[in-house]
C-alpha cells in the first residue's frame, strides 16, 4: 500500500480552540508540480471555508517519501537515535542560529577529543552542501534567510519520543 499525500487545514473557532481537517489525495507525481498541489490545497480550502463557522488559519501538504535504494538497507551498530550532533548555522540577516540535528551520527566523524571534525568527509560535504545550496534548493532559517556559515558544531543527547527510561533498583 502506498503512503498517501494529505491536505491538512488548521481551523480555529470563536473560543480560540483549534482542530484539524485532513484528507488524503491522489495525483500523478510525474506531472503534478508543487505549485499545482498548493493550488489544489487552496481550492479545497475555498470549498471547506463556507462549510464551517471557524476560520482556516493555515495548513500543510504532507508528501510521504520512500528512501533512495542507494541508501543503507538497515542501521549499522553504533550510536543510537538519541545521540545527536547539532550543527548551528548563521545567516547574514540576524544573529539567530538555525540548528540542524544529526541523530545517530558516526563515531568516525569525531576528532580525538570526541568533538565533531568539520574538516572530514562526509561531514564536510554535508556542511558545504547546506551553505552552498543545491540547484534550486537552498537550506534556510525559519525566517527564510540562506544559511551562510557554520557557527558551531557540538554533541548532545536528546530524549526520543516514546523512549523508555529504565530504572535500576539497588538493594
TAPE-V204989 format. One record per backbone hydrogen bond with DSSP energy under -1.0 kcal/mol. CO is the residue of the C=O (numbers start at 1). NH is the residue of the N-H. If there is no record, write none. Layout:
<<CO	NH> <CO	NH>>
This chain:
<<5	25> <6	62> <7	23> <8	60> <9	21> <10	57> <11	19> <12	55> <13	16> <17	13> <19	11> <21	9> <23	7> <28	31> <28	32> <33	37> <34	38> <35	39> <36	40> <37	41> <38	42> <39	43> <40	44> <41	45> <42	46> <43	47> <44	48> <45	49> <48	51> <49	52> <55	12> <58	10> <60	8> <62	6> <68	71> <80	83> <82	158> <83	104> <84	156> <85	102> <86	154> <87	100> <88	151> <88	152> <89	98> <90	148> <98	89> <100	87> <102	85> <106	109> <107	110> <109	117> <111	114> <115	111> <116	118> <117	120> <120	124> <122	126> <123	127> <124	128> <125	129> <126	130> <127	131> <128	132> <129	133> <134	137> <137	134> <139	147> <141	144> <145	141> <149	90> <152	88> <154	86> <156	84> <160	163>>
